Amino acid sequence: MQSSSRSSRRWLLSLLILLVIAGLCWWLWPSAQTHTTPAAQGEAKGNAGGRRGAMAGVGGGRPGFGSSTASVPVRVAAATVGDFPVYYKALGTVTATNTVNVRSRVAGELVKVYFKEGQQVKAGDLLAEIDPRSYQIALQQAEGTLAQNQAQLKNAQIDLARYKGLYAEDSIAKQTLDTQAALVAQYEGTIKTNQAAVGDARLNLDFTRIRAPISGRLGLRQLDLGNLVAANDTTALVVITQTQPITVAFTLPENELDTVLARFRTGTPLPVEAWDRGDTRQQATGVLASIDNQIDITTGTLKFKARFENRDEALFPNQFVNARLLADTLKDVVLAPAAAIQFGSNGTFVYVIDDENKVHIRNLKVGASDGERTVVKEGLAKGERVVLEGTDRLRDGTKVDVVDDPAKVPTTPGQHLQGQDKPEVSEAPASSGKAGA
């Protein structure tokens, strides 16, 4: 019995504590929501008229909640109608139209260098010279052998003519005549071999004078005077890159190919702009030159190559640039500032201001955007005003105050415009119990 009565008392004590806690919560919760002190309660009852206006200005003690009659300052812009260029952007690499590693085609000592590093050269310009003496001697030997065999051929041809006369008189056998004819043909073949040897020796001698195979700009010299150069050595004498014109290689994803391919196949020139790596300065303008024949299955992209005249040599081989391909131009479309476009759970929308300076949420169907302007396909008409800044405190039907000066637009929720004072709440003495109206 004693244990049962103790359990009952404990249960009653626990229930009493819970009731006390619930009563305190019920008592304190309304007070914390509207007032902070008993003096404030008396003030609210005594100053009903003045206090209501002040509390309405601050949202009933909780900024951001409750009804508010104050206008929200915003900056606006009007929707316009115009042409919108559709650009596809990609990271590109500048590539020289032609690149040649200049190597010697004969062996020997490098005795002369005629170029300066970084010099612009034309095809055929003399760049360097290999010691030609051994090749001059080889040419003389080949020419001597040719002359010797030419003399033998001439003698054999004279004998052949004589044998033909003797054979006509029946003074020699037919076999003697045939043997002499064969000897003449043999010498003629030898002469051709000798002539080829002379041509080869002359060609090797010409190869001792190294010339530019293409027009372009030279790089740094990689071999110095006095070095022994091997034929087709792995180390090039210098590298020539053709920079006028020059190309930019870039890739585009396969979901952007339809418009580009359709215009490219019709022969329409597609402009391509090359911007610097920071995407702040345009360096050159060219046209799309060629397209690869297959999509890379690992990245889902297709390779493109644009051609630039590069007369001012603003583009440099192996330079990284931002390529912008003008794929299409949309005519007479509704354009809205990109800063006004909002994104919510119900899709894309903007805050539209009516003639009474009240905002209304307008759902949109948008298209392409360049970061500053966005194409609006549905939901907005020309001239309608949309909110650019100050959207954090807006609701459907909120009264707004249009501000032209961008510097006065609040940048954070609850922040007031520069140069304007915050709404002041007049505080009456705590001991006042009279009506203020």
Secondary structure as the mmCIF struct_conf table of DSSP 4:
data_model
#
loop_
_struct_conf.conf_type_id
_struct_conf.id
_struct_conf.beg_label_comp_id
_struct_conf.beg_label_asym_id
_struct_conf.beg_label_seq_id
_struct_conf.end_label_comp_id
_struct_conf.end_label_asym_id
_struct_conf.end_label_seq_id
HELX_RH_AL_P HELX_RH_AL_P1 GLN A 2 THR A 34
BEND BEND1 THR A 36 THR A 37
HELX_RH_AL_P HELX_RH_AL_P2 PRO A 38 GLY A 46
TURN_TY1_P TURN_TY1_P1 ASN A 47 ASN A 47
HELX_RH_AL_P HELX_RH_AL_P3 ALA A 48 GLY A 57
TURN_TY1_P TURN_TY1_P2 VAL A 58 GLY A 61
BEND BEND2 ARG A 62 ARG A 62
TURN_TY1_P TURN_TY1_P3 PRO A 63 GLY A 64
BEND BEND3 PHE A 65 GLY A 66
BEND BEND4 ALA A 70 ALA A 70
HELX_LH_PP_P HELX_LH_PP_P1 SER A 71 SER A 71
STRN STRN1 VAL A 72 ALA A 78
STRN STRN2 THR A 80 ALA A 96
BEND BEND5 THR A 97 THR A 97
STRN STRN3 THR A 99 VAL A 102
BEND BEND6 ARG A 105 VAL A 106
STRN STRN4 GLY A 108 VAL A 113
TURN_TY1_P TURN_TY1_P4 GLU A 117 GLY A 118
STRN STRN5 GLN A 120 VAL A 121
TURN_TY1_P TURN_TY1_P5 ALA A 123 GLY A 124
STRN STRN6 LEU A 126 ILE A 130
HELX_RH_AL_P HELX_RH_AL_P4 ARG A 133 ALA A 168
TURN_TY1_P TURN_TY1_P6 GLU A 169 ASP A 170
BEND BEND7 ILE A 172 ILE A 172
HELX_RH_AL_P HELX_RH_AL_P5 LYS A 174 PHE A 207
TURN_TY1_P TURN_TY1_P7 THR A 208 THR A 208
STRN STRN7 ARG A 209 ARG A 211
BEND BEND8 PRO A 213 ILE A 214
STRN STRN8 GLY A 216 LEU A 218
BEND BEND9 LEU A 223 LEU A 223
TURN_TY1_P TURN_TY1_P8 LEU A 225 GLY A 226
STRN STRN9 LEU A 228 VAL A 229
TURN_TY1_P TURN_TY1_P9 ALA A 231 ASN A 232
BEND BEND10 THR A 234 THR A 235
BEND BEND11 LEU A 237 LEU A 237
STRN STRN10 VAL A 238 THR A 241
BEND BEND12 GLN A 244 PRO A 245
STRN STRN11 ILE A 246 PRO A 253
HELX_RH_3T_P HELX_RH_3T_P1 GLU A 254 GLU A 256
HELX_RH_AL_P HELX_RH_AL_P6 LEU A 257 ARG A 265
TURN_TY1_P TURN_TY1_P10 THR A 266 GLY A 267
STRN STRN12 PRO A 271 TRP A 275
TURN_TY1_P TURN_TY1_P11 ARG A 277 GLY A 278
BEND BEND13 ASP A 279 ASP A 279
BEND BEND14 ARG A 281 ARG A 281
STRN STRN13 GLN A 282 ILE A 291
BEND BEND15 ASN A 293 GLN A 294
STRN STRN14 ASP A 296 ASP A 296
TURN_TY1_P TURN_TY1_P12 ILE A 297 GLY A 300
STRN STRN15 THR A 301 PHE A 308
TURN_TY1_P TURN_TY1_P13 ARG A 311 ASP A 312
BEND BEND16 LEU A 315 LEU A 315
TURN_TY1_P TURN_TY1_P14 PRO A 317 ASN A 318
STRN STRN16 PHE A 320 PRO A 337
HELX_RH_3T_P HELX_RH_3T_P2 ALA A 338 ALA A 340
STRN STRN17 GLN A 342 GLY A 344
TURN_TY1_P TURN_TY1_P15 SER A 345 ASN A 346
STRN STRN18 GLY A 347 ILE A 353
TURN_TY1_P TURN_TY1_P16 ASP A 355 GLU A 356
BEND BEND17 ASN A 357 ASN A 357
STRN STRN19 LYS A 358 LYS A 358
STRN STRN20 VAL A 359 ASN A 363
STRN STRN21 LYS A 365 SER A 369
BEND BEND18 GLY A 371 GLU A 372
STRN STRN22 ARG A 373 GLU A 378
BEND BEND19 GLY A 379 GLY A 379
TURN_TY1_P TURN_TY1_P17 LYS A 382 GLY A 383
STRN STRN23 ARG A 385 GLU A 389
HELX_RH_3T_P HELX_RH_3T_P3 THR A 391 ARG A 393
TURN_TY1_P TURN_TY1_P18 ASP A 396 GLY A 397
STRN STRN24 LYS A 399 LYS A 399
STRN STRN25 VAL A 400 VAL A 402
HELX_RH_3T_P HELX_RH_3T_P4 PRO A 406 LYS A 408
BEND BEND20 VAL A 409 VAL A 409
BEND BEND21 THR A 411 THR A 412
TURN_TY1_P TURN_TY1_P19 PRO A 413 GLY A 414
HELX_LH_PP_P HELX_LH_PP_P2 GLN A 415 LEU A 417
TURN_TY1_P TURN_TY1_P20 GLN A 418 GLY A 419
HELX_LH_PP_P HELX_LH_PP_P3 ASP A 421 GLU A 424
TURN_TY1_P TURN_TY1_P21 ALA A 430 SER A 431
BEND BEND22 LYS A 434 LYS A 434
#
